[in-house]
Amino acid sequence: MHHFKYSFSVILMLPVALSGCLADKSGPASELFQTKSGHITITKAKVPDVTSESVGAMRFSSVALGVVEPSKVQGGDQTLPCGKAGFGGNGSVIAKGKLQQPGDTIQLTISNCSYRGVPIAGALEVNLVSREGQNYVANYSYKDFVFGNNADALTMNGEVTIDNSYDEQARRTVTARTTKNLELVQGAKSAKINEMWCADSYIGRKGEGPYEVDCTMILTSSAIDGCVALETSKKFQGKGGDNPTAGELLITGAIDTKTQIVAQPDGKHALIKWDSDGDGVYEGQLLKRWEDLESNMLSWVTKML
């Protein structure tokens, strides 16, 4: 999400050669959410993996997508030190094209740079759809884009649209991310975000003021061996870089089985509830620390924060 130690932001790890996530009867994301069906029957035994993959996916969505702001790289056909392109590291960024007016496109080839303390490399194309002051819409296309290195390296391919808006009077920034095709691979594990709309909003300076996170997603994961639908039934809310103190995430699988993650007021815990037979009654629950909900393969994400 926007924060969760920067908020709940997302990553899933789903299968490499995975087919699309389909409902019991095929259809778009809206139909999957309406019929509340997916490829996985969420049993008590599957709850730990389903919750950790879902939390990870949301964290990744907020933290790692849209690594280039249009204001950071405007002129192209040049080789820039990482710092000039808004990154860390001692490497370089080859930029071709421009990113100044709507319709402009820039291709970036990144080598030996870092983003929020994590090594990054690969190819990224950004197309500027619209721009007015701090408001912009841009399409990002990632090709063999790598976060991290060695065993922690995560390779990403796909397209994401970033819609960033700023309300000067309220001092509120809203960043919405949309994709219908994003694949993530980390070693033998992989993930696919089949459908996603996630928005983070915060007031004042990022990482300091109050924030909200709203998200709907369909994801397929090798860790859970199938797909689920997730949506924030109540927006996650918190302050600064802390975990949320309010909000709920509903994860739905086949035959209306589900898991619910409820943020607790102490900002340290989440209440996990599950309905393993789809009858609408949660037959079990447990209290978990947010840190314990993160799968090991996503540990590098938290190091960026």
N, C-alpha and C positions, 0 to 999 in steps of 0.2 A: 504494500500500500504505500502511499507516498512516503511514509516514514517508517514505522516499525523498525526502529533503529535506523530510520530514515523513513520509516513507515512501511506499510505492508507491500512492498513492491514486487514483483513476480518473477519466478522462473519455474519451468517445469522441466522435467527430463523425460522425454517420451521417445518411443521407438524410432529407429533410424528410417526404416523402410515401412513406415506405418501408413496404412490407408486412412482415409478420412474418418472422423468421428461421426457416426450415424446414429440417429434415434431408432427406436423399434420400427418406426416408419420414417423413411428418409424425408428430409426437408431442411430448410434454413435454420439458423440459430434460434430464431423466434419460435419455430415449431418445436425444437428440442426443449426449450425452456417451458413451453406451454404443455407439452405432453409429459415433461419431467421424466424422461427416459434416456438411458445411455448404455454403453456397452458393459459397464461394471455394475454388479450387484454389490452394494456397499455393506459388507458384513463387519462384525466387531473386529475380526482379525485384519481387515483391510483399512480400518479407520486410521491407524498411525501413518501409513504410506499416503493415503488419500489426503489427509490434512497437511502433511509436510510438503507434498508436491504442490498443493494448491497455494499454500502460504509462500512457498518459494517462487512460484510463477508470478504471483502478484508483486513480490519484492523486485523481481527482475524487471517487470514491466515499468515500474517507476524509476528504477535506478539506472538501467543500462540502455534504454532505448532513447534515441535522439541525442546521441553523444556530441553532435555538432549543432551549435546555434548559428542561424544565418548571420548574426552580427559578428561572429568570430572569424569567418572565412568568407570574404566577399569577392576578392579578385583572384583569378586563376592563372594557369600556365606558369607556375613557379614552384620551386621547392622551398618549403618553409621548415624552420626548426619546430619541434613539437610545441614549444611554448607559444610561438606566434599563432598557432592554430587553436590555442585554448586547451592544449593537453600538457601533461607532464612528460618527463623522459628526455633522453638525449638523442633521440632519433630524428626522423624527418617526416614531412607530409608532402607528397607530390600532388599539387592541385592543378586541374585542367578545367577551364570554363570560368564561369562567374556566378555569383549568387547575390545579386543586387536588386533586380526588378522581377516581378511576377513572370513566370515562364523561364527564368534562368535555371541552368543546371550546372552543377559542379561535380567532377569526379575526384575522389580523394584516394590515394594509395598511402596507407599509413604503415610505418616501420619503426619498431623500437620506441614507441610512445607509451604513455600510461594515461589512464582515466580513473580518477578517484583512487589512485594508488595501485591500480591493477594494470599490468601490461596489456596493450592492445596492438593489433596489427590486422591488415586486410584491406579490402576495397569497399568503399562506400560512395554511393551516388546520391546526391540531394537535389531535388527539384523544388524550387520555390513556387508555390501555388499563389499565395497572396502575402502581402506584407504592408503593415501600416503602424509605424511606431514600434512598440514592443509586441504588437499582435502579428502573428504569422501562421500560415499553414504550409507545411512542407512534407513532401513524400521522400522517405528514406529507403534505399535499396541496399541491403547488405549482401556481400558475396564473400564467402569463406572468411568472415570477420571473426577474429579470435580475441576472446577475453581471457586473461591469465596465461599461464605457461605450464609446461610439463604435465603432470597428472591432473592438475586443476584446470587445464585449458578447456574453454567452452567455445565451440565453433557455431556461428549463427549465419543462417541464410534466410532471406525473405524480405518482404516489404512492410513498412510501417508508416502510417500517416500521423504526423504530430500537429496538433492544433493548439497553439499557445495564445492565451489572451490575458490582458491586464486591465483591471478596473482601477484607474488612478484614484478615484474618490474613495473607494473601499480599501485600496491598497491590496487588492486580492489578485493573485495569479492563478489561472486555471490551465493545466496542461492535460489535454486528452490524447490518448494513443489508440489507434485503430489498426487492426490487421486481420486478414483472412488466411494468411499463409506465413507462418514463421516457424522454422525448424531449428532445434538446438541439439547439439551433440556434445557429449563429454565422456570420452573413453567409450566404454561399452554401453553407456546409458544415453538415451536420447528422448527428445520431447517434441511435440508439435502443438502449437497454438492454432487451432482451426478457426476460431472466431474470437475476437476480443474488442471490447470497448472499455477502457479504463481511464478515469480522470482523477487527477490529484489537484487539490486547491489549497492554497495557504495564504495567510495574511501577513504582510510585512516581509521580512527577510526569510528566505528559505532556511529551514533548519532551526528557526527561532520562534516564529509565531504559531498560532493555532492552524491545524490542517484538517482536511477531510479527504477520504478516499472512497470512490464509487467505482464498481467494476462488474462487468459480466464477461464470461469467458467459457469457451469449450476447449478442453485440452485432452490430449492423448499422451500417455506416459508409459515408458517401459517399466517404471518402478511399480505402477499399479496395473500394468498389463491390460490397458484398455483406455476408455475415455469417460469423462464426467463433465457435467455442466456446473459452473459455479457463478454465484452472483451475490453482491452485497445486499442483503434484505434490509439492512440499516447501515448507512454510511459509517465507516470507521472514522473516529475523531480522536485527536490528540494534540500535543503541543511540542514544537521544536523537533528534536531528533528522537524523541521518546516513542515507545510503543503506544498503541491506541488505548484509550481508557473507556471507549464506548464503540459500539458497532457490532454487526453480525454478518457472517459469511455463510451462505447456504450452499452446500455441495450436493448435487443430485446425480444418482446413477440410475441403472435399470430398475424397472418395476417400482419406481418412486421411492427407492431406498435413498437415505440421505444422511449427511453429517452436518452439524451446525457448529460453527466456531463463534463464541460470544466473548468479546473483549471485556475484561474485568476492570472496575474502577481503579485498582491499584496500579495499572499500567505494566504489571509484571506477568500477569497470568491470563489465560484464556480458558473458558469452559468449553469442553468438547462433548457434544451429545450425538447419539446415533440412533437411527431407526433402521434396523436390518431387514424388516419385512414389508416396509412401505405402507404400514397401516396408519401412519400419521402420529404414532405414539413413540416418543423417544424412550427406549427401554434401558438405556445406560448413559452414564456421563462420567467425566473425570476432569480434574483441574490440571492444566499443564502450563509450564513457563513458556513464554514466546520463544526463548532460545532453544528449548527442547523440541519445538515444532519444525526446526530447520533441518533438512536432510543434509548429510555430510557433503554431498556433491555441490551444494550451494554455499558452502562455508566461505568461499572466496568472495561472494557478494557482500557479506557483512564486513569483510575486511576493507571494502571500499568506502565504508560509511564513517 
